[in-house]
């Protein structure tokens, strides 16, 4: 896992993070990870599959059964 160091955050920001972490029942470090995750990967982001389903509802986005190809094997002589 990658590591990130944030130096010299404003005291007010650090205090708010500690309070938020306590309210969520997790460590300050875990709270910072959660804040970063929600900032860069929000749940309300548009996902490609959902966008396609809305744009082209007549297209089936369900997986179709794959056809397999099994060549006939020659019988040993």
Phi and psi in degrees as GROMACS dihedral restraints (atoms count N, CA, C in turn):
[ dihedral_restraints ]
;  ai    aj    ak    al  type     phi  dphi    fc
    3     4     5     6     1   -70.6    20    10
    4     5     6     7     1   160.1    20    10
    6     7     8     9     1  -125.3    20    10
    7     8     9    10     1   139.8    20    10
    9    10    11    12     1  -131.5    20    10
   10    11    12    13     1   135.7    20    10
   12    13    14    15     1  -115.9    20    10
   13    14    15    16     1   130.2    20    10
   15    16    17    18     1  -112.7    20    10
   16    17    18    19     1   116.5    20    10
   18    19    20    21     1   -99.2    20    10
   19    20    21    22     1   141.6    20    10
   21    22    23    24     1    54.4    20    10
   22    23    24    25     1    50.9    20    10
   24    25    26    27     1   -68.9    20    10
   25    26    27    28     1   151.3    20    10
   27    28    29    30     1   -57.5    20    10
   28    29    30    31     1   142.6    20    10
   30    31    32    33     1   -56.9    20    10
   31    32    33    34     1   -39.0    20    10
   33    34    35    36     1   -62.4    20    10
   34    35    36    37     1   -39.8    20    10
   36    37    38    39     1   -65.6    20    10
   37    38    39    40     1   -44.5    20    10
   39    40    41    42     1   -63.3    20    10
   40    41    42    43     1   -41.8    20    10
   42    43    44    45     1   -62.8    20    10
   43    44    45    46     1   -42.0    20    10
   45    46    47    48     1   -65.3    20    10
   46    47    48    49     1   -38.9    20    10
   48    49    50    51     1   -64.5    20    10
   49    50    51    52     1   -42.6    20    10
   51    52    53    54     1   -62.5    20    10
   52    53    54    55     1   -41.8    20    10
   54    55    56    57     1   -66.0    20    10
   55    56    57    58     1   -42.2    20    10
   57    58    59    60     1   -64.0    20    10
   58    59    60    61     1   -40.7    20    10
   60    61    62    63     1   -62.3    20    10
   61    62    63    64     1   -44.2    20    10
   63    64    65    66     1   -62.9    20    10
   64    65    66    67     1   -39.7    20    10
   66    67    68    69     1   -64.7    20    10
   67    68    69    70     1   -31.1    20    10
   69    70    71    72     1   -93.8    20    10
   70    71    72    73     1    -0.2    20    10
   72    73    74    75     1    69.1    20    10
   73    74    75    76     1    36.6    20    10
   75    76    77    78     1  -139.0    20    10
   76    77    78    79     1   170.5    20    10
   78    79    80    81     1   -71.1    20    10
   79    80    81    82     1   162.7    20    10
   81    82    83    84     1   -61.5    20    10
   82    83    84    85     1   -40.5    20    10
   84    85    86    87     1   -61.8    20    10
   85    86    87    88     1   -43.9    20    10
   87    88    89    90     1   -64.6    20    10
   88    89    90    91     1   -35.8    20    10
   90    91    92    93     1   -66.6    20    10
   91    92    93    94     1   -41.1    20    10
   93    94    95    96     1   -62.5    20    10
   94    95    96    97     1   -41.6    20    10
   96    97    98    99     1   -60.5    20    10
   97    98    99   100     1   -43.0    20    10
   99   100   101   102     1   -65.1    20    10
  100   101   102   103     1   -40.5    20    10
  102   103   104   105     1   -64.3    20    10
  103   104   105   106     1   -45.6    20    10
  105   106   107   108     1   -62.9    20    10
  106   107   108   109     1   -43.9    20    10
  108   109   110   111     1   -60.2    20    10
  109   110   111   112     1   -45.8    20    10
  111   112   113   114     1   -69.3    20    10
  112   113   114   115     1   -26.8    20    10
  114   115   116   117     1   -74.7    20    10
  115   116   117   118     1   -39.0    20    10
  117   118   119   120     1   -98.2    20    10
  118   119   120   121     1   -16.7    20    10
  120   121   122   123     1  -135.3    20    10
  121   122   123   124     1    65.5    20    10
  123   124   125   126     1   -66.0    20    10
  124   125   126   127     1   147.5    20    10
  126   127   128   129     1   -64.4    20    10
  127   128   129   130     1   -30.1    20    10
  129   130   131   132     1   -83.6    20    10
  130   131   132   133     1     9.1    20    10
  132   133   134   135     1   -65.5    20    10
  133   134   135   136     1   150.1    20    10
  135   136   137   138     1   -79.9    20    10
  136   137   138   139     1   126.2    20    10
  138   139   140   141     1   -98.0    20    10
  139   140   141   142     1   143.4    20    10
  141   142   143   144     1   -57.1    20    10
  142   143   144   145     1   -46.0    20    10
  144   145   146   147     1   -60.6    20    10
  145   146   147   148     1   -42.8    20    10
  147   148   149   150     1   -65.0    20    10
  148   149   150   151     1   -40.6    20    10
  150   151   152   153     1   -64.0    20    10
  151   152   153   154     1   -42.3    20    10
  153   154   155   156     1   -65.5    20    10
  154   155   156   157     1   -40.4    20    10
  156   157   158   159     1   -62.5    20    10
  157   158   159   160     1   -36.9    20    10
  159   160   161   162     1   -74.8    20    10
  160   161   162   163     1   -40.2    20    10
  162   163   164   165     1   -69.4    20    10
  163   164   165   166     1   -40.5    20    10
  165   166   167   168     1  -129.2    20    10
  166   167   168   169     1    75.8    20    10
  168   169   170   171     1   -64.8    20    10
  169   170   171   172     1   -20.7    20    10
  171   172   173   174     1   -76.6    20    10
  172   173   174   175     1   -17.9    20    10
  174   175   176   177     1   -80.5    20    10
  175   176   177   178     1   137.9    20    10
  177   178   179   180     1   -87.9    20    10
  178   179   180   181     1   122.6    20    10
  180   181   182   183     1   -99.2    20    10
  181   182   183   184     1     9.3    20    10
  183   184   185   186     1   -80.0    20    10
  184   185   186   187     1   147.2    20    10
  186   187   188   189     1   -65.6    20    10
  187   188   189   190     1   138.2    20    10
  189   190   191   192     1   -97.9    20    10
  190   191   192   193     1   152.1    20    10
  192   193   194   195     1   -62.9    20    10
  193   194   195   196     1   137.1    20    10
  195   196   197   198     1   -82.9    20    10
  196   197   198   199     1   137.9    20    10
  198   199   200   201     1   -85.6    20    10
  199   200   201   202     1   133.0    20    10
  201   202   203   204     1  -102.8    20    10
  202   203   204   205     1   148.7    20    10
  204   205   206   207     1  -114.8    20    10
  205   206   207   208     1   118.0    20    10
  207   208   209   210     1  -125.3    20    10
  208   209   210   211     1   100.1    20    10
  210   211   212   213     1   -63.9    20    10
  211   212   213   214     1   146.8    20    10
  213   214   215   216     1   -69.4    20    10
  214   215   216   217     1   135.4    20    10
  216   217   218   219     1   -91.1    20    10
  217   218   219   220     1   140.2    20    10
  219   220   221   222     1   -71.4    20    10
  220   221   222   223     1   137.3    20    10
  222   223   224   225     1   -75.0    20    10
  223   224   225   226     1   137.3    20    10
  225   226   227   228     1   -62.2    20    10
  226   227   228   229     1   143.3    20    10
